[in-house]
Amino acid sequence: MLYGTDEAPADWGEPVAHPPRMRHELRRFLPDTVMGTYFGERPLPNGDFVLSHSDLLAGHLNRIRRLSPAV
C-alpha cells in the first residue's frame, strides 16, 4: 500500500537517502521523507484499503481499514 501527501510538516517521516548520482529529472518526482509499517503478521484480504489524511499525518498507520464494496 502506498499513501502520499504534499501537506506533511517538515518533521514528518524518515528522510530518504537517494543515490547522489541520480538524475535530477527523476529525483524531483521522489519524496524527501517516507513513513511505513509492516503488515506481514497476518494475511490481508484482497480489496481496497483506506487511511484518513489526518491519521497519515499523525503517523497512525495502524488505523488502515478495508473499504468494503457497496452492495
Predicted model as a PDB file, atoms N, CA, C, CB and O in Angstrom, pLDDT in the B-factor column:
MODEL        1                                                                  
ATOM      1  N   MET A   1       0.835  -1.164   0.000  1.00 74.00           N  
ATOM      2  CA  MET A   1       0.000   0.000   0.000  1.00 74.00           C  
ATOM      3  C   MET A   1       0.884   1.233   0.000  1.00 74.00           C  
ATOM      4  CB  MET A   1      -0.952  -0.006   1.200  1.00 74.00           C  
ATOM      5  O   MET A   1       1.963   1.243   0.592  1.00 74.00           O  
ATOM      6  N   LEU A   2       0.425   2.240  -0.652  1.00 78.00           N  
ATOM      7  CA  LEU A   2       1.189   3.470  -0.762  1.00 78.00           C  
ATOM      8  C   LEU A   2       0.241   4.639  -0.600  1.00 78.00           C  
ATOM      9  CB  LEU A   2       1.943   3.548  -2.112  1.00 78.00           C  
ATOM     10  O   LEU A   2      -0.780   4.733  -1.282  1.00 78.00           O  
ATOM     11  N   TYR A   3       0.591   5.521   0.308  1.00 84.00           N  
ATOM     12  CA  TYR A   3      -0.171   6.750   0.520  1.00 84.00           C  
ATOM     13  C   TYR A   3       0.797   7.911   0.419  1.00 84.00           C  
ATOM     14  CB  TYR A   3      -0.912   6.745   1.903  1.00 84.00           C  
ATOM     15  O   TYR A   3       1.976   7.766   0.742  1.00 84.00           O  
ATOM     16  N   GLY A   4       0.325   9.037  -0.014  1.00 85.00           N  
ATOM     17  CA  GLY A   4       1.194  10.193  -0.128  1.00 85.00           C  
ATOM     18  C   GLY A   4       0.454  11.469   0.205  1.00 85.00           C  
ATOM     19  O   GLY A   4      -0.776  11.513   0.186  1.00 85.00           O  
ATOM     20  N   THR A   5       1.216  12.510   0.512  1.00 89.00           N  
ATOM     21  CA  THR A   5       0.645  13.815   0.794  1.00 89.00           C  
ATOM     22  C   THR A   5       1.669  14.906   0.505  1.00 89.00           C  
ATOM     23  CB  THR A   5       0.166  13.894   2.252  1.00 89.00           C  
ATOM     24  O   THR A   5       2.875  14.703   0.650  1.00 89.00           O  
ATOM     25  N   ASP A   6       1.173  16.048   0.100  1.00 87.00           N  
ATOM     26  CA  ASP A   6       2.018  17.230  -0.064  1.00 87.00           C  
ATOM     27  C   ASP A   6       1.890  18.153   1.139  1.00 87.00           C  
ATOM     28  CB  ASP A   6       1.650  17.982  -1.350  1.00 87.00           C  
ATOM     29  O   ASP A   6       2.461  19.244   1.149  1.00 87.00           O  
ATOM     30  N   GLU A   7       1.144  17.723   2.154  1.00 91.00           N  
ATOM     31  CA  GLU A   7       0.852  18.580   3.293  1.00 91.00           C  
ATOM     32  C   GLU A   7       1.554  18.147   4.583  1.00 91.00           C  
ATOM     33  CB  GLU A   7      -0.625  18.615   3.519  1.00 91.00           C  
ATOM     34  O   GLU A   7       1.193  18.621   5.661  1.00 91.00           O  
ATOM     35  N   ALA A   8       2.531  17.274   4.498  1.00 90.00           N  
ATOM     36  CA  ALA A   8       3.230  16.802   5.699  1.00 90.00           C  
ATOM     37  C   ALA A   8       4.125  17.913   6.249  1.00 90.00           C  
ATOM     38  CB  ALA A   8       4.070  15.531   5.386  1.00 90.00           C  
ATOM     39  O   ALA A   8       4.762  18.635   5.481  1.00 90.00           O  
ATOM     40  N   PRO A   9       4.176  18.051   7.583  1.00 90.00           N  
ATOM     41  CA  PRO A   9       5.070  19.050   8.166  1.00 90.00           C  
ATOM     42  C   PRO A   9       6.534  18.657   7.976  1.00 90.00           C  
ATOM     43  CB  PRO A   9       4.762  19.234   9.658  1.00 90.00           C  
ATOM     44  O   PRO A   9       6.838  17.516   7.626  1.00 90.00           O  
ATOM     45  N   ALA A  10       7.425  19.597   8.205  1.00 87.00           N  
ATOM     46  CA  ALA A  10       8.860  19.390   7.954  1.00 87.00           C  
ATOM     47  C   ALA A  10       9.441  18.234   8.768  1.00 87.00           C  
ATOM     48  CB  ALA A  10       9.628  20.664   8.268  1.00 87.00           C  
ATOM     49  O   ALA A  10      10.380  17.585   8.307  1.00 87.00           O  
ATOM     50  N   ASP A  11       8.913  17.955   9.965  1.00 90.00           N  
ATOM     51  CA  ASP A  11       9.470  16.898  10.820  1.00 90.00           C  
ATOM     52  C   ASP A  11       8.777  15.554  10.640  1.00 90.00           C  
ATOM     53  CB  ASP A  11       9.381  17.312  12.266  1.00 90.00           C  
ATOM     54  O   ASP A  11       8.980  14.653  11.453  1.00 90.00           O  
ATOM     55  N   TRP A  12       7.975  15.395   9.612  1.00 91.00           N  
ATOM     56  CA  TRP A  12       7.199  14.178   9.373  1.00 91.00           C  
ATOM     57  C   TRP A  12       8.056  13.127   8.691  1.00 91.00           C  
ATOM     58  CB  TRP A  12       5.957  14.481   8.524  1.00 91.00           C  
ATOM     59  O   TRP A  12       8.836  13.452   7.796  1.00 91.00           O  
ATOM     60  N   GLY A  13       7.923  11.860   9.104  1.00 91.00           N  
ATOM     61  CA  GLY A  13       8.553  10.731   8.428  1.00 91.00           C  
ATOM     62  C   GLY A  13      10.050  10.628   8.637  1.00 91.00           C  
ATOM     63  O   GLY A  13      10.649  11.345   9.439  1.00 91.00           O  
ATOM     64  N   GLU A  14      10.627   9.710   7.885  1.00 91.00           N  
ATOM     65  CA  GLU A  14      12.068   9.451   7.929  1.00 91.00           C  
ATOM     66  C   GLU A  14      12.694   9.922   6.620  1.00 91.00           C  
ATOM     67  CB  GLU A  14      12.361   7.933   8.171  1.00 91.00           C  
ATOM     68  O   GLU A  14      12.127   9.705   5.549  1.00 91.00           O  
ATOM     69  N   PRO A  15      13.855  10.565   6.698  1.00 92.00           N  
ATOM     70  CA  PRO A  15      14.487  11.048   5.467  1.00 92.00           C  
ATOM     71  C   PRO A  15      14.938   9.905   4.561  1.00 92.00           C  
ATOM     72  CB  PRO A  15      15.677  11.931   5.805  1.00 92.00           C  
ATOM     73  O   PRO A  15      15.308   8.826   5.026  1.00 92.00           O  
ATOM     74  N   VAL A  16      14.897  10.168   3.276  1.00 91.00           N  
ATOM     75  CA  VAL A  16      15.320   9.202   2.264  1.00 91.00           C  
ATOM     76  C   VAL A  16      16.684   9.635   1.729  1.00 91.00           C  
ATOM     77  CB  VAL A  16      14.266   9.090   1.104  1.00 91.00           C  
ATOM     78  O   VAL A  16      16.879  10.795   1.366  1.00 91.00           O  
ATOM     79  N   ALA A  17      17.617   8.697   1.685  1.00 92.00           N  
ATOM     80  CA  ALA A  17      18.947   8.971   1.129  1.00 92.00           C  
ATOM     81  C   ALA A  17      18.972   8.462  -0.307  1.00 92.00           C  
ATOM     82  CB  ALA A  17      20.083   8.297   1.988  1.00 92.00           C  
ATOM     83  O   ALA A  17      19.276   7.293  -0.546  1.00 92.00           O  
ATOM     84  N   HIS A  18      18.661   9.316  -1.248  1.00 90.00           N  
ATOM     85  CA  HIS A  18      18.699   8.946  -2.661  1.00 90.00           C  
ATOM     86  C   HIS A  18      20.150   8.919  -3.130  1.00 90.00           C  
ATOM     87  CB  HIS A  18      17.858   9.934  -3.524  1.00 90.00           C  
ATOM     88  O   HIS A  18      20.975   9.689  -2.637  1.00 90.00           O  
ATOM     89  N   PRO A  19      20.463   8.050  -4.067  1.00 91.00           N  
ATOM     90  CA  PRO A  19      21.830   7.987  -4.583  1.00 91.00           C  
ATOM     91  C   PRO A  19      22.268   9.352  -5.121  1.00 91.00           C  
ATOM     92  CB  PRO A  19      21.939   6.917  -5.689  1.00 91.00           C  
ATOM     93  O   PRO A  19      21.498  10.011  -5.821  1.00 91.00           O  
ATOM     94  N   PRO A  20      23.474   9.780  -4.810  1.00 88.00           N  
ATOM     95  CA  PRO A  20      23.926  11.100  -5.254  1.00 88.00           C  
ATOM     96  C   PRO A  20      24.026  11.243  -6.773  1.00 88.00           C  
ATOM     97  CB  PRO A  20      25.261  11.399  -4.647  1.00 88.00           C  
ATOM     98  O   PRO A  20      23.967  12.355  -7.296  1.00 88.00           O  
ATOM     99  N   ARG A  21      24.175  10.138  -7.469  1.00 89.00           N  
ATOM    100  CA  ARG A  21      24.310  10.208  -8.935  1.00 89.00           C  
ATOM    101  C   ARG A  21      22.962  10.113  -9.650  1.00 89.00           C  
ATOM    102  CB  ARG A  21      25.226   9.092  -9.429  1.00 89.00           C  
ATOM    103  O   ARG A  21      22.922  10.030 -10.878  1.00 89.00           O  
ATOM    104  N   MET A  22      21.859  10.125  -8.898  1.00 87.00           N  
ATOM    105  CA  MET A  22      20.541  10.035  -9.519  1.00 87.00           C  
ATOM    106  C   MET A  22      20.279  11.298 -10.352  1.00 87.00           C  
ATOM    107  CB  MET A  22      19.434   9.846  -8.437  1.00 87.00           C  
ATOM    108  O   MET A  22      20.604  12.412  -9.943  1.00 87.00           O  
ATOM    109  N   ARG A  23      19.692  11.093 -11.509  1.00 85.00           N  
ATOM    110  CA  ARG A  23      19.393  12.229 -12.388  1.00 85.00           C  
ATOM    111  C   ARG A  23      18.371  13.157 -11.731  1.00 85.00           C  
ATOM    112  CB  ARG A  23      18.864  11.734 -13.758  1.00 85.00           C  
ATOM    113  O   ARG A  23      17.423  12.692 -11.099  1.00 85.00           O  
ATOM    114  N   HIS A  24      18.560  14.440 -11.878  1.00 82.00           N  
ATOM    115  CA  HIS A  24      17.660  15.433 -11.279  1.00 82.00           C  
ATOM    116  C   HIS A  24      16.248  15.333 -11.856  1.00 82.00           C  
ATOM    117  CB  HIS A  24      18.212  16.846 -11.496  1.00 82.00           C  
ATOM    118  O   HIS A  24      15.275  15.634 -11.165  1.00 82.00           O  
ATOM    119  N   GLU A  25      16.131  14.912 -13.119  1.00 85.00           N  
ATOM    120  CA  GLU A  25      14.800  14.763 -13.728  1.00 85.00           C  
ATOM    121  C   GLU A  25      13.978  13.718 -12.991  1.00 85.00           C  
ATOM    122  CB  GLU A  25      14.923  14.379 -15.211  1.00 85.00           C  
ATOM    123  O   GLU A  25      12.762  13.866 -12.867  1.00 85.00           O  
ATOM    124  N   LEU A  26      14.615  12.673 -12.505  1.00 89.00           N  
ATOM    125  CA  LEU A  26      13.928  11.641 -11.744  1.00 89.00           C  
ATOM    126  C   LEU A  26      13.756  12.059 -10.286  1.00 89.00           C  
ATOM    127  CB  LEU A  26      14.693  10.321 -11.829  1.00 89.00           C  
ATOM    128  O   LEU A  26      12.687  11.862  -9.709  1.00 89.00           O  
ATOM    129  N   ARG A  27      14.766  12.616  -9.705  1.00 87.00           N  
ATOM    130  CA  ARG A  27      14.783  12.972  -8.289  1.00 87.00           C  
ATOM    131  C   ARG A  27      13.629  13.890  -7.895  1.00 87.00           C  
ATOM    132  CB  ARG A  27      16.092  13.636  -7.946  1.00 87.00           C  
ATOM    133  O   ARG A  27      13.096  13.766  -6.791  1.00 87.00           O  
ATOM    134  N   ARG A  28      13.240  14.793  -8.763  1.00 86.00           N  
ATOM    135  CA  ARG A  28      12.190  15.748  -8.404  1.00 86.00           C  
ATOM    136  C   ARG A  28      10.817  15.086  -8.230  1.00 86.00           C  
ATOM    137  CB  ARG A  28      12.100  16.829  -9.463  1.00 86.00           C  
ATOM    138  O   ARG A  28       9.907  15.711  -7.687  1.00 86.00           O  
ATOM    139  N   PHE A  29      10.650  13.844  -8.677  1.00 89.00           N  
ATOM    140  CA  PHE A  29       9.392  13.127  -8.518  1.00 89.00           C  
ATOM    141  C   PHE A  29       9.364  12.237  -7.275  1.00 89.00           C  
ATOM    142  CB  PHE A  29       9.129  12.293  -9.742  1.00 89.00           C  
ATOM    143  O   PHE A  29       8.324  11.658  -6.962  1.00 89.00           O  
ATOM    144  N   LEU A  30      10.472  12.118  -6.570  1.00 90.00           N  
ATOM    145  CA  LEU A  30      10.566  11.221  -5.422  1.00 90.00           C  
ATOM    146  C   LEU A  30      10.451  11.985  -4.111  1.00 90.00           C  
ATOM    147  CB  LEU A  30      11.877  10.447  -5.460  1.00 90.00           C  
ATOM    148  O   LEU A  30      10.823  13.156  -4.041  1.00 90.00           O  
ATOM    149  N   PRO A  31       9.936  11.327  -3.064  1.00 89.00           N  
ATOM    150  CA  PRO A  31       9.751  12.018  -1.782  1.00 89.00           C  
ATOM    151  C   PRO A  31      11.071  12.225  -1.044  1.00 89.00           C  
ATOM    152  CB  PRO A  31       8.789  11.232  -0.898  1.00 89.00           C  
ATOM    153  O   PRO A  31      12.030  11.474  -1.224  1.00 89.00           O  
ATOM    154  N   ASP A  32      11.095  13.260  -0.213  1.00 88.00           N  
ATOM    155  CA  ASP A  32      12.243  13.515   0.657  1.00 88.00           C  
ATOM    156  C   ASP A  32      12.145  12.716   1.949  1.00 88.00           C  
ATOM    157  CB  ASP A  32      12.351  15.007   0.974  1.00 88.00           C  
ATOM    158  O   ASP A  32      13.158  12.380   2.562  1.00 88.00           O  
ATOM    159  N   THR A  33      10.908  12.413   2.359  1.00 90.00           N  
ATOM    160  CA  THR A  33      10.670  11.638   3.574  1.00 90.00           C  
ATOM    161  C   THR A  33       9.593  10.593   3.301  1.00 90.00           C  
ATOM    162  CB  THR A  33      10.253  12.563   4.754  1.00 90.00           C  
ATOM    163  O   THR A  33       8.739  10.773   2.433  1.00 90.00           O  
ATOM    164  N   VAL A  34       9.647   9.500   4.055  1.00 91.00           N  
ATOM    165  CA  VAL A  34       8.662   8.419   3.927  1.00 91.00           C  
ATOM    166  C   VAL A  34       8.282   7.913   5.312  1.00 91.00           C  
ATOM    167  CB  VAL A  34       9.218   7.256   3.054  1.00 91.00           C  
ATOM    168  O   VAL A  34       8.957   8.190   6.303  1.00 91.00           O  
ATOM    169  N   MET A  35       7.190   7.167   5.356  1.00 90.00           N  
ATOM    170  CA  MET A  35       6.752   6.515   6.590  1.00 90.00           C  
ATOM    171  C   MET A  35       6.161   5.176   6.182  1.00 90.00           C  
ATOM    172  CB  MET A  35       5.704   7.398   7.395  1.00 90.00           C  
ATOM    173  O   MET A  35       5.482   5.086   5.159  1.00 90.00           O  
ATOM    174  N   GLY A  36       6.406   4.150   6.955  1.00 87.00           N  
ATOM    175  CA  GLY A  36       5.886   2.841   6.592  1.00 87.00           C  
ATOM    176  C   GLY A  36       5.702   1.949   7.800  1.00 87.00           C  
ATOM    177  O   GLY A  36       6.139   2.271   8.905  1.00 87.00           O  
ATOM    178  N   THR A  37       5.054   0.831   7.573  1.00 85.00           N  
ATOM    179  CA  THR A  37       4.856  -0.167   8.617  1.00 85.00           C  
ATOM    180  C   THR A  37       4.794  -1.536   7.954  1.00 85.00           C  
ATOM    181  CB  THR A  37       3.559   0.121   9.446  1.00 85.00           C  
ATOM    182  O   THR A  37       4.641  -1.640   6.737  1.00 85.00           O  
ATOM    183  N   TYR A  38       4.914  -2.571   8.752  1.00 84.00           N  
ATOM    184  CA  TYR A  38       4.927  -3.945   8.260  1.00 84.00           C  
ATOM    185  C   TYR A  38       3.582  -4.598   8.561  1.00 84.00           C  
ATOM    186  CB  TYR A  38       6.089  -4.756   8.900  1.00 84.00           C  
ATOM    187  O   TYR A  38       3.124  -4.576   9.704  1.00 84.00           O  
ATOM    188  N   PHE A  39       2.948  -5.179   7.546  1.00 79.00           N  
ATOM    189  CA  PHE A  39       1.654  -5.847   7.706  1.00 79.00           C  
ATOM    190  C   PHE A  39       1.771  -7.350   7.517  1.00 79.00           C  
ATOM    191  CB  PHE A  39       0.643  -5.282   6.720  1.00 79.00           C  
ATOM    192  O   PHE A  39       0.760  -8.003   7.263  1.00 79.00           O  
ATOM    193  N   GLY A  40       2.966  -7.927   7.630  1.00 78.00           N  
ATOM    194  CA  GLY A  40       3.182  -9.328   7.342  1.00 78.00           C  
ATOM    195  C   GLY A  40       2.785 -10.300   8.437  1.00 78.00           C  
ATOM    196  O   GLY A  40       2.895 -11.510   8.238  1.00 78.00           O  
ATOM    197  N   GLU A  41       2.327  -9.817   9.587  1.00 82.00           N  
ATOM    198  CA  GLU A  41       1.949 -10.730  10.678  1.00 82.00           C  
ATOM    199  C   GLU A  41       0.746 -11.587  10.312  1.00 82.00           C  
ATOM    200  CB  GLU A  41       1.644  -9.940  11.946  1.00 82.00           C  
ATOM    201  O   GLU A  41       0.631 -12.730  10.756  1.00 82.00           O  
ATOM    202  N   ARG A  42      -0.135 -11.039   9.513  1.00 79.00           N  
ATOM    203  CA  ARG A  42      -1.338 -11.772   9.131  1.00 79.00           C  
ATOM    204  C   ARG A  42      -1.664 -11.440   7.681  1.00 79.00           C  
ATOM    205  CB  ARG A  42      -2.539 -11.424  10.070  1.00 79.00           C  
ATOM    206  O   ARG A  42      -1.390 -10.332   7.219  1.00 79.00           O  
ATOM    207  N   PRO A  43      -2.242 -12.384   6.969  1.00 80.00           N  
ATOM    208  CA  PRO A  43      -2.604 -12.084   5.586  1.00 80.00           C  
ATOM    209  C   PRO A  43      -3.731 -11.050   5.534  1.00 80.00           C  
ATOM    210  CB  PRO A  43      -3.024 -13.371   4.849  1.00 80.00           C  
ATOM    211  O   PRO A  43      -4.674 -11.114   6.323  1.00 80.00           O  
ATOM    212  N   LEU A  44      -3.630 -10.124   4.626  1.00 77.00           N  
ATOM    213  CA  LEU A  44      -4.686  -9.135   4.442  1.00 77.00           C  
ATOM    214  C   LEU A  44      -5.630  -9.616   3.354  1.00 77.00           C  
ATOM    215  CB  LEU A  44      -4.097  -7.746   4.085  1.00 77.00           C  
ATOM    216  O   LEU A  44      -5.192 -10.199   2.362  1.00 77.00           O  
ATOM    217  N   PRO A  45      -6.918  -9.377   3.533  1.00 79.00           N  
ATOM    218  CA  PRO A  45      -7.857  -9.781   2.479  1.00 79.00           C  
ATOM    219  C   PRO A  45      -7.650  -8.926   1.234  1.00 79.00           C  
ATOM    220  CB  PRO A  45      -9.320  -9.664   2.973  1.00 79.00           C  
ATOM    221  O   PRO A  45      -7.179  -7.791   1.312  1.00 79.00           O  
ATOM    222  N   ASN A  46      -8.004  -9.481   0.108  1.00 81.00           N  
ATOM    223  CA  ASN A  46      -7.927  -8.721  -1.123  1.00 81.00           C  
ATOM    224  C   ASN A  46      -8.948  -7.596  -1.068  1.00 81.00           C  
ATOM    225  CB  ASN A  46      -8.161  -9.627  -2.356  1.00 81.00           C  
ATOM    226  O   ASN A  46     -10.043  -7.785  -0.538  1.00 81.00           O  
ATOM    227  N   GLY A  47      -8.617  -6.455  -1.595  1.00 82.00           N  
ATOM    228  CA  GLY A  47      -9.570  -5.352  -1.614  1.00 82.00           C  
ATOM    229  C   GLY A  47      -8.880  -4.009  -1.561  1.00 82.00           C  
ATOM    230  O   GLY A  47      -7.660  -3.908  -1.682  1.00 82.00           O  
ATOM    231  N   ASP A  48      -9.681  -2.986  -1.379  1.00 87.00           N  
ATOM    232  CA  ASP A  48      -9.182  -1.620  -1.293  1.00 87.00           C  
ATOM    233  C   ASP A  48      -9.058  -1.229   0.172  1.00 87.00           C  
ATOM    234  CB  ASP A  48     -10.111  -0.637  -2.052  1.00 87.00           C  
ATOM    235  O   ASP A  48      -9.897  -1.589   0.998  1.00 87.00           O  
ATOM    236  N   PHE A  49      -7.993  -0.482   0.482  1.00 89.00           N  
ATOM    237  CA  PHE A  49      -7.740  -0.056   1.854  1.00 89.00           C  
ATOM    238  C   PHE A  49      -7.671   1.454   1.900  1.00 89.00           C  
ATOM    239  CB  PHE A  49      -6.437  -0.679   2.402  1.00 89.00           C  
ATOM    240  O   PHE A  49      -7.229   2.095   0.947  1.00 89.00           O  
ATOM    241  N   VAL A  50      -8.110   2.018   3.010  1.00 91.00           N  
ATOM    242  CA  VAL A  50      -8.126   3.468   3.165  1.00 91.00           C  
ATOM    243  C   VAL A  50      -7.480   3.858   4.488  1.00 91.00           C  
ATOM    244  CB  VAL A  50      -9.568   4.011   3.086  1.00 91.00           C  
ATOM    245  O   VAL A  50      -7.458   3.086   5.447  1.00 91.00           O  
ATOM    246  N   LEU A  51      -6.962   5.067   4.509  1.00 93.00           N  
ATOM    247  CA  LEU A  51      -6.383   5.664   5.703  1.00 93.00           C  
ATOM    248  C   LEU A  51      -6.709   7.149   5.624  1.00 93.00           C  
ATOM    249  CB  LEU A  51      -4.816   5.400   5.809  1.00 93.00           C  
ATOM    250  O   LEU A  51      -6.472   7.785   4.597  1.00 93.00           O  
ATOM    251  N   SER A  52      -7.246   7.700   6.694  1.00 95.00           N  
ATOM    252  CA  SER A  52      -7.594   9.118   6.650  1.00 95.00           C  
ATOM    253  C   SER A  52      -6.329   9.965   6.552  1.00 95.00           C  
ATOM    254  CB  SER A  52      -8.416   9.518   7.896  1.00 95.00           C  
ATOM    255  O   SER A  52      -5.260   9.562   7.011  1.00 95.00           O  
ATOM    256  N   HIS A  53      -6.462  11.112   5.963  1.00 95.00           N  
ATOM    257  CA  HIS A  53      -5.324  12.017   5.814  1.00 95.00           C  
ATOM    258  C   HIS A  53      -4.795  12.436   7.171  1.00 95.00           C  
ATOM    259  CB  HIS A  53      -5.715  13.250   4.997  1.00 95.00           C  
ATOM    260  O   HIS A  53      -3.582  12.538   7.351  1.00 95.00           O  
ATOM    261  N   SER A  54      -5.675  12.680   8.128  1.00 96.00           N  
ATOM    262  CA  SER A  54      -5.219  13.079   9.467  1.00 96.00           C  
ATOM    263  C   SER A  54      -4.443  11.952  10.147  1.00 96.00           C  
ATOM    264  CB  SER A  54      -6.418  13.490  10.341  1.00 96.00           C  
ATOM    265  O   SER A  54      -3.471  12.221  10.852  1.00 96.00           O  
ATOM    266  N   ASP A  55      -4.857  10.681   9.949  1.00 95.00           N  
ATOM    267  CA  ASP A  55      -4.113   9.556  10.512  1.00 95.00           C  
ATOM    268  C   ASP A  55      -2.756   9.411   9.835  1.00 95.00           C  
ATOM    269  CB  ASP A  55      -4.915   8.255  10.371  1.00 95.00           C  
ATOM    270  O   ASP A  55      -1.771   9.082  10.496  1.00 95.00           O  
ATOM    271  N   LEU A  56      -2.687   9.651   8.533  1.00 94.00           N  
ATOM    272  CA  LEU A  56      -1.411   9.608   7.822  1.00 94.00           C  
ATOM    273  C   LEU A  56      -0.456  10.665   8.373  1.00 94.00           C  
ATOM    274  CB  LEU A  56      -1.627   9.819   6.310  1.00 94.00           C  
ATOM    275  O   LEU A  56       0.704  10.366   8.658  1.00 94.00           O  
ATOM    276  N   LEU A  57      -0.931  11.876   8.522  1.00 94.00           N  
ATOM    277  CA  LEU A  57      -0.085  12.949   9.032  1.00 94.00           C  
ATOM    278  C   LEU A  57       0.353  12.699  10.470  1.00 94.00           C  
ATOM    279  CB  LEU A  57      -0.813  14.273   8.941  1.00 94.00           C  
ATOM    280  O   LEU A  57       1.454  13.083  10.864  1.00 94.00           O  
ATOM    281  N   ALA A  58      -0.519  12.049  11.263  1.00 93.00           N  
ATOM    282  CA  ALA A  58      -0.198  11.756  12.663  1.00 93.00           C  
ATOM    283  C   ALA A  58       0.659  10.501  12.804  1.00 93.00           C  
ATOM    284  CB  ALA A  58      -1.478  11.595  13.472  1.00 93.00           C  
ATOM    285  O   ALA A  58       1.128  10.203  13.902  1.00 93.00           O  
ATOM    286  N   GLY A  59       0.874   9.758  11.713  1.00 92.00           N  
ATOM    287  CA  GLY A  59       1.678   8.539  11.769  1.00 92.00           C  
ATOM    288  C   GLY A  59       0.927   7.341  12.322  1.00 92.00           C  
ATOM    289  O   GLY A  59       1.548   6.367  12.745  1.00 92.00           O  
ATOM    290  N   HIS A  60      -0.413   7.397  12.326  1.00 94.00           N  
ATOM    291  CA  HIS A  60      -1.229   6.293  12.840  1.00 94.00           C  
ATOM    292  C   HIS A  60      -1.530   5.301  11.708  1.00 94.00           C  
ATOM    293  CB  HIS A  60      -2.556   6.832  13.466  1.00 94.00           C  
ATOM    294  O   HIS A  60      -2.679   5.137  11.300  1.00 94.00           O  
ATOM    295  N   LEU A  61      -0.487   4.651  11.216  1.00 91.00           N  
ATOM    296  CA  LEU A  61      -0.648   3.743  10.086  1.00 91.00           C  
ATOM    297  C   LEU A  61      -1.414   2.478  10.465  1.00 91.00           C  
ATOM    298  CB  LEU A  61       0.708   3.371   9.526  1.00 91.00           C  
ATOM    299  O   LEU A  61      -1.899   1.764   9.588  1.00 91.00           O  
ATOM    300  N   ASN A  62      -1.528   2.197  11.753  1.00 89.00           N  
ATOM    301  CA  ASN A  62      -2.282   1.022  12.203  1.00 89.00           C  
ATOM    302  C   ASN A  62      -3.795   1.237  12.083  1.00 89.00           C  
ATOM    303  CB  ASN A  62      -1.918   0.688  13.652  1.00 89.00           C  
ATOM    304  O   ASN A  62      -4.563   0.312  12.347  1.00 89.00           O  
ATOM    305  N   ARG A  63      -4.222   2.400  11.703  1.00 93.00           N  
ATOM    306  CA  ARG A  63      -5.656   2.688  11.560  1.00 93.00           C  
ATOM    307  C   ARG A  63      -6.161   2.443  10.143  1.00 93.00           C  
ATOM    308  CB  ARG A  63      -5.940   4.126  11.956  1.00 93.00           C  
ATOM    309  O   ARG A  63      -7.272   2.845   9.795  1.00 93.00           O  
ATOM    310  N   ILE A  64      -5.358   1.796   9.342  1.00 90.00           N  
ATOM    311  CA  ILE A  64      -5.772   1.441   7.989  1.00 90.00           C  
ATOM    312  C   ILE A  64      -6.967   0.499   8.091  1.00 90.00           C  
ATOM    313  CB  ILE A  64      -4.597   0.781   7.186  1.00 90.00           C  
ATOM    314  O   ILE A  64      -7.032  -0.335   8.994  1.00 90.00           O  
ATOM    315  N   ARG A  65      -7.907   0.635   7.166  1.00 89.00           N  
ATOM    316  CA  ARG A  65      -9.067  -0.264   7.184  1.00 89.00           C  
ATOM    317  C   ARG A  65      -9.448  -0.625   5.760  1.00 89.00           C  
ATOM    318  CB  ARG A  65     -10.270   0.387   7.919  1.00 89.00           C  
ATOM    319  O   ARG A  65      -9.158   0.097   4.806  1.00 89.00           O  
ATOM    320  N   ARG A  66     -10.108  -1.767   5.654  1.00 88.00           N  
ATOM    321  CA  ARG A  66     -10.537  -2.248   4.344  1.00 88.00           C  
ATOM    322  C   ARG A  66     -11.848  -1.570   3.985  1.00 88.00           C  
ATOM    323  CB  ARG A  66     -10.691  -3.799   4.332  1.00 88.00           C  
ATOM    324  O   ARG A  66     -12.754  -1.484   4.813  1.00 88.00           O  
ATOM    325  N   LEU A  67     -11.949  -1.097   2.773  1.00 86.00           N  
ATOM    326  CA  LEU A  67     -13.151  -0.476   2.263  1.00 86.00           C  
ATOM    327  C   LEU A  67     -13.999  -1.575   1.641  1.00 86.00           C  
ATOM    328  CB  LEU A  67     -12.824   0.655   1.232  1.00 86.00           C  
ATOM    329  O   LEU A  67     -13.636  -2.148   0.614  1.00 86.00           O  
ATOM    330  N   SER A  68     -15.123  -1.860   2.268  1.00 80.00           N  
ATOM    331  CA  SER A  68     -15.999  -2.916   1.758  1.00 80.00           C  
ATOM    332  C   SER A  68     -16.806  -2.401   0.572  1.00 80.00           C  
ATOM    333  CB  SER A  68     -16.944  -3.429   2.870  1.00 80.00           C  
ATOM    334  O   SER A  68     -17.231  -1.246   0.562  1.00 80.00           O  
ATOM    335  N   PRO A  69     -17.015  -3.250  -0.419  1.00 75.00           N  
ATOM    336  CA  PRO A  69     -17.788  -2.824  -1.574  1.00 75.00           C  
ATOM    337  C   PRO A  69     -19.251  -2.594  -1.202  1.00 75.00           C  
ATOM    338  CB  PRO A  69     -17.683  -3.858  -2.692  1.00 75.00           C  
ATOM    339  O   PRO A  69     -19.798  -3.290  -0.346  1.00 75.00           O  
ATOM    340  N   ALA A  70     -19.869  -1.627  -1.840  1.00 71.00           N  
ATOM    341  CA  ALA A  70     -21.296  -1.358  -1.612  1.00 71.00           C  
ATOM    342  C   ALA A  70     -22.106  -2.495  -2.220  1.00 71.00           C  
ATOM    343  CB  ALA A  70     -21.724   0.022  -2.227  1.00 71.00           C  
ATOM    344  O   ALA A  70     -21.787  -3.005  -3.294  1.00 71.00           O  
ATOM    345  N   VAL A  71     -23.142  -2.871  -1.519  1.00 67.00           N  
ATOM    346  CA  VAL A  71     -23.990  -3.984  -2.007  1.00 67.00           C  
ATOM    347  C   VAL A  71     -25.258  -3.428  -2.592  1.00 67.00           C  
ATOM    348  CB  VAL A  71     -24.323  -4.987  -0.870  1.00 67.00           C  
ATOM    349  O   VAL A  71     -26.108  -4.188  -3.057  1.00 67.00           O  
TER     350      VAL A  71                                                      
ENDMDL                                                                          
END                                                                             
